Amino acid sequence: MVSFNINEEFYQDEERDGFKVSSLMKRCWAMQLQVLEDFDKVCAKHNLKWFAFCGTLLGAVRHKGFIPWDDDMDICMLRGDYNMFLHYAQKEMPGYFIESSDIIHGDGYRNDWMGISRINNVHLANFDPDFLKTHHGFPYTVGLDLYPLDYVPSSDKEYETSIEIFQYILNVAFKYKSLNWKGYKGPKGHYEGIDLDEAYQSLYDATGFKIDKQGDVLKQLNNLAVNISSYTKGKDSEKVACMSHMALGHRNMIFPKDAFKRSVELPFESGVIYAPAEYGQVLTSNYGPGYMTPVNHSPHDYPYYKVQERWVRDYVIKNPDLAPYMTKYYIADVYNEDPEKKELLDKIYERN
């Protein structure tokens, strides 16, 4: 099983490859590694294989850890192991919630379904000292992105048809959420013209699957998408793909199936991480042959928790009694991002 040795030194600000990684981000990384350890325990218990994927795989190969300007972790599993993990995770990862349309949540949590899953530790920010002690001092939601890989039809025509149907199912789901989720905005230009009744009939004509409009529509759409993407068996295919991302236009998410035949251990921060044995082929498909050369630092919406930061700052201004719970490394990392509120924050934190 994977294990990481996190000490106080790890939490310090650090410059890596010319990019400053703050103490708060280092604590975020530490918590992500803790989530990975807990995820791996379930997988090891049930002999389920997982692999570092996307930016996490690139970080392992190129940086022997996180990409300095990355803020999340990406893991993939072949569909069979992925489904088994979701089956066991609900009972065997207490304290976590699994964000996936493969699972019906009792708490009403809305998953912005995209055909992948996410393993999260909490719903909301928590500055309680006891919570921070056990979560590396990181107050925000932390999780892993979990991608299922499906076998791809050998026939180009079948492959393109399956992608087209999956893409249509995604757009129908976007349309359904735009009508039923208050404030929801999906990808522009993809679903606005869809009529749901006509869409359900089209899906029935194409697949024989009838949508029960009185039931859980998103759950049914997810089940249909899974059936479409996973009907090809390994013996009939030479490639695997993350079908939801392929349907969204990311055509680099297709790989030789032999690349995932076995795993190898690669150094990652203070431990190791599992990677597909032919990780070079995977990275070349994802990033091109020059994947070992870093591009300009252009983090995607970095850091991912900045929305939660804004909410917390506004909450503290309205509830100054919360200020004593704000640890110094947190204040240092976010303090100057909101100059309009600087004077009030000065008073709350008693800074000169």
C-alpha positions in Angstrom: 0.0 0.0 0.0 1.1 3.6 -0.6 2.3 5.7 2.4 3.7 9.2 2.7 5.8 10.7 5.4 4.6 14.2 6.0 6.5 16.3 8.5 6.5 20.0 9.5 9.1 20.9 6.9 6.8 19.8 4.1 4.3 22.5 5.0 6.8 25.4 4.4 6.5 27.8 1.5 8.7 26.5 -1.4 9.8 27.5 -4.8 9.8 24.7 -7.4 10.9 25.3 -11.0 10.5 29.0 -10.5 7.0 28.7 -9.1 6.1 29.6 -5.5 4.1 27.0 -3.8 2.5 28.5 -0.7 2.3 26.8 2.7 -1.5 26.5 2.3 -1.1 24.7 -1.0 1.5 22.4 0.6 -1.1 21.5 3.3 -3.6 20.9 0.5 -1.1 18.5 -1.2 -0.6 16.8 2.2 -4.3 16.3 2.6 -4.6 15.0 -0.9 -1.9 12.4 -0.2 -3.9 11.4 2.9 -7.0 10.9 0.8 -4.9 8.8 -1.6 -3.7 6.6 1.2 -7.3 5.9 2.4 -8.4 5.3 -1.2 -5.6 2.8 -1.7 -6.5 0.9 1.5 -9.9 0.0 0.0 -8.3 -0.9 -3.4 -5.6 -3.1 -1.7 -8.2 -4.9 0.4 -10.2 -5.9 -2.7 -7.3 -6.3 -5.1 -8.4 -3.3 -7.3 -5.8 -1.7 -9.6 -5.5 2.1 -9.9 -3.0 4.3 -11.8 -1.8 7.9 -11.6 -3.4 9.8 -14.5 -3.2 13.1 -16.3 -1.3 15.8 -14.3 -0.6 13.4 -11.4 1.1 11.0 -13.7 3.0 13.8 -15.4 4.1 15.1 -12.1 5.3 11.7 -11.0 7.4 11.2 -14.1 8.7 14.8 -14.6 8.8 16.2 -11.0 8.8 13.1 -8.8 5.8 14.6 -7.1 3.1 17.3 -7.7 3.6 19.6 -10.7 4.4 22.8 -8.8 1.5 24.7 -10.3 -1.0 21.9 -10.0 -3.6 21.7 -7.3 -5.4 18.4 -7.6 -4.8 14.6 -8.0 -6.0 12.5 -10.9 -6.4 8.7 -10.7 -7.8 6.2 -13.2 -9.1 2.6 -13.1 -10.4 0.2 -15.7 -14.2 0.1 -15.7 -14.5 -3.2 -13.8 -12.3 -2.1 -10.9 -13.9 1.4 -11.0 -17.3 -0.1 -10.5 -16.1 -2.4 -7.7 -14.5 0.5 -5.9 -17.7 2.6 -6.0 -19.5 -0.5 -4.6 -17.2 -0.8 -1.6 -16.3 2.9 -1.0 -19.7 3.9 0.5 -19.1 1.6 3.5 -15.4 1.4 3.7 -14.5 5.1 3.5 -16.4 6.6 6.4 -16.1 10.3 6.7 -15.8 10.7 2.9 -18.5 11.3 0.4 -18.3 10.0 -3.1 -19.4 12.4 -5.8 -20.7 10.2 -8.6 -23.9 9.6 -10.6 -23.3 5.9 -10.1 -24.4 6.4 -6.5 -27.7 7.7 -5.1 -26.9 10.2 -2.3 -29.2 10.4 0.7 -28.1 14.0 1.6 -29.3 15.6 -1.6 -25.8 16.5 -2.8 -25.9 17.6 -6.5 -23.2 16.1 -8.6 -22.4 18.0 -11.8 -22.3 14.8 -13.7 -19.5 14.3 -16.3 -19.1 10.6 -16.2 -16.2 10.6 -13.7 -16.2 10.4 -9.9 -14.7 12.4 -7.1 -13.7 11.3 -3.5 -14.1 14.3 -1.2 -13.4 14.6 2.5 -15.8 17.4 3.5 -18.6 19.5 2.0 -17.6 22.9 3.4 -14.6 24.7 5.0 -13.9 23.8 8.6 -11.6 25.8 10.8 -12.3 23.9 14.0 -8.9 23.2 15.7 -9.5 19.5 16.1 -10.4 19.2 12.4 -7.3 21.1 11.4 -5.1 18.8 13.6 -6.2 15.7 11.7 -6.3 17.4 8.2 -2.8 18.9 8.0 -4.1 22.3 8.9 -6.0 22.5 5.6 -9.6 23.8 6.1 -11.1 23.2 2.6 -12.7 20.4 0.6 -10.0 18.0 -0.7 -10.5 15.0 -3.0 -9.3 12.9 -5.9 -10.7 12.9 -9.4 -11.4 9.3 -10.4 -11.6 8.4 -14.1 -13.1 5.2 -15.5 -11.3 3.7 -18.6 -13.5 1.7 -21.0 -12.5 -0.6 -23.9 -12.9 1.1 -27.3 -14.5 -0.7 -30.2 -12.0 -1.9 -32.8 -14.3 -0.7 -35.6 -13.9 3.0 -36.3 -17.6 3.3 -37.2 -18.7 1.7 -33.9 -16.2 3.8 -32.0 -17.5 7.1 -33.5 -21.1 6.0 -33.0 -20.5 5.3 -29.3 -18.8 8.7 -28.8 -21.7 10.4 -30.6 -24.3 8.7 -28.4 -22.3 9.4 -25.2 -22.0 13.1 -26.3 -25.7 13.3 -26.9 -26.5 11.8 -23.5 -24.2 14.4 -21.8 -26.0 17.2 -23.6 -29.4 15.8 -22.6 -28.1 15.7 -19.0 -26.9 19.3 -19.3 -30.3 20.4 -20.6 -32.2 18.5 -17.8 -30.0 20.2 -15.1 -30.5 23.6 -16.7 -34.3 23.2 -16.3 -34.3 21.6 -12.9 -31.2 22.9 -11.0 -31.6 26.5 -10.0 -28.7 28.6 -11.2 -27.1 25.8 -13.2 -25.2 26.8 -16.3 -23.7 24.1 -18.5 -21.4 24.3 -21.5 -22.7 27.0 -23.9 -23.9 26.0 -27.3 -24.3 22.3 -26.6 -27.7 21.8 -25.2 -29.8 25.0 -25.5 -31.9 23.7 -28.5 -32.6 20.3 -27.1 -36.3 19.4 -26.3 -36.2 16.7 -23.6 -39.3 14.7 -24.8 -37.8 14.6 -28.3 -34.4 13.7 -26.8 -35.8 10.8 -24.8 -37.5 9.4 -27.9 -34.3 9.8 -29.9 -32.3 7.9 -27.3 -35.0 5.1 -27.3 -34.8 4.9 -31.1 -31.0 4.7 -31.0 -30.5 2.3 -28.0 -33.9 0.8 -27.0 -33.5 2.4 -23.6 -36.7 4.2 -22.4 -36.3 7.1 -19.9 -38.9 7.1 -17.1 -39.6 10.8 -16.8 -41.1 10.3 -13.3 -37.9 8.6 -12.0 -34.3 9.7 -11.4 -33.6 11.0 -14.9 -29.9 11.7 -14.3 -29.4 8.3 -12.8 -31.0 6.7 -15.9 -28.9 8.8 -18.3 -25.8 7.8 -16.4 -26.7 4.1 -16.6 -27.3 4.4 -20.3 -23.9 6.2 -20.8 -22.1 3.5 -18.8 -23.8 0.7 -20.9 -22.8 2.4 -24.1 -19.2 3.0 -23.1 -18.6 -0.4 -21.5 -20.3 -2.9 -23.8 -17.0 -3.6 -25.7 -15.0 -6.3 -24.0 -11.2 -6.4 -23.6 -10.7 -9.3 -25.9 -12.4 -7.3 -28.7 -10.3 -4.1 -28.3 -6.8 -2.8 -28.5 -7.4 0.5 -26.8 -9.0 2.1 -23.7 -10.4 5.6 -23.3 -12.1 7.9 -20.8 -15.3 8.1 -22.8 -16.9 11.1 -21.1 -13.9 13.3 -21.8 -13.7 11.9 -25.4 -17.3 12.9 -25.8 -16.5 16.4 -24.5 -13.9 16.8 -27.3 -10.7 15.7 -25.5 -9.7 13.2 -28.1 -6.3 12.7 -26.5 -7.9 10.5 -23.8 -7.4 7.3 -25.7 -4.6 4.8 -25.0 -3.2 1.4 -25.9 -4.9 -1.1 -23.5 -1.5 -2.8 -22.9 -0.2 0.4 -21.3 -2.5 -0.5 -18.3 -1.7 -4.2 -18.2 0.3 -3.8 -15.1 1.5 -1.0 -12.8 4.9 0.2 -11.7 5.9 2.3 -8.7 7.2 5.8 -9.3 8.6 8.2 -6.6 6.0 10.8 -5.6 6.9 13.4 -2.9 7.9 11.3 0.2 6.5 8.0 -1.0 5.5 6.2 -4.3 2.6 6.2 -6.5 1.3 3.5 -9.0 1.6 4.3 -12.7 0.7 2.4 -15.8 3.7 0.3 -16.9 3.9 2.0 -20.3 3.4 5.5 -18.9 5.4 7.0 -21.7 2.7 6.0 -24.2 0.0 7.5 -21.9 1.8 10.8 -21.4 2.6 11.1 -25.1 -1.1 10.6 -26.0 -2.1 13.2 -23.4 0.6 15.8 -23.8 2.6 15.0 -26.9 6.2 13.8 -27.2 7.6 16.8 -25.4 5.9 16.1 -22.1 9.2 16.2 -20.2 9.6 20.0 -21.0 7.4 22.2 -18.7 5.3 24.8 -20.5 4.6 28.2 -19.1 3.0 28.2 -15.7 -0.7 28.4 -16.5 -2.7 26.7 -13.7 -6.3 26.1 -14.5 -8.4 28.3 -12.2 -5.6 28.0 -9.6 -6.0 27.4 -6.7 -9.2 25.4 -7.0 -10.2 26.4 -3.4 -10.2 30.2 -4.1 -14.1 30.2 -4.3 -14.1 28.8 -0.8 -11.6 31.4 0.3 -13.8 34.2 -0.8 -16.8 32.7 1.1 -14.7 32.4 4.3 -13.4 35.9 4.1 -16.9 37.3 3.7 -18.1 35.1 6.5 -15.3 36.3 8.9 -16.1 39.9 8.2 -19.7 39.2 9.2 -18.7 37.0 12.1 -15.4 38.3 13.6 -15.6 35.8 16.5 -14.4 33.2 14.0 -11.1 35.1 13.4 -9.2 33.4 16.3 -9.6 30.1 14.5 -7.7 31.4 11.4 -4.2 30.1 11.5 -1.3 32.3 10.6 -0.3 30.4 7.4 -3.9 30.8 6.2 -4.0 34.5 6.8 -0.6 35.0 5.1 -1.8 33.1 2.0 -5.1 34.9 1.3 -4.8 38.2 3.2 -3.8 40.6 0.4 -6.2 39.2 -2.2 -9.0 41.5 -1.2 -7.6 45.1 -0.9 -11.1 46.6 -0.6 -11.6 44.9 2.7 -8.1 45.3 3.9 -8.9 47.9 6.6 -11.7 45.8 8.1 -9.5 42.7 8.0 -6.7 44.6 9.7 -9.1 45.3 12.6 -10.3 41.7 12.8 -6.7 40.2 12.7 -5.2 43.1 14.7 -2.6 43.8 12.1 -0.8 47.1 11.7 
